[in-house]
Amino acid sequence: MPTIMPIRDMRNTSALSELAHKKQEPIFITKNGYSDLVVMSAEYFERFARENRIDQAIFEAEQEFAETGEAVDAEVAFSELEKKYFG
């Protein structure tokens, strides 16, 4: 169940920070009954961003395959990655 709290509760920043670190999930902040902000711990944000980059790379690979219909041999792909990242 997501954590939802009114914006007035953000006055107690220490408690908000503690909750974000304890829950390790987004906290949705409402203003006048409507969604306004999302607060999360830095650790959770970094994990979220890393997963998003992986999801984006998979999406791009699927799009490329859908457009070209070409698959790349795994040995060729790993060889190119090794050259790119390890010289």
Long-range contacts (C-beta under 8 A, 24 or more apart in sequence): 2-26, 2-28, 3-27, 3-28, 4-28, 4-29, 4-30, 5-29, 5-30, 6-30, 6-31, 7-31, 7-36, 7-37, 10-39, 17-41, 20-44
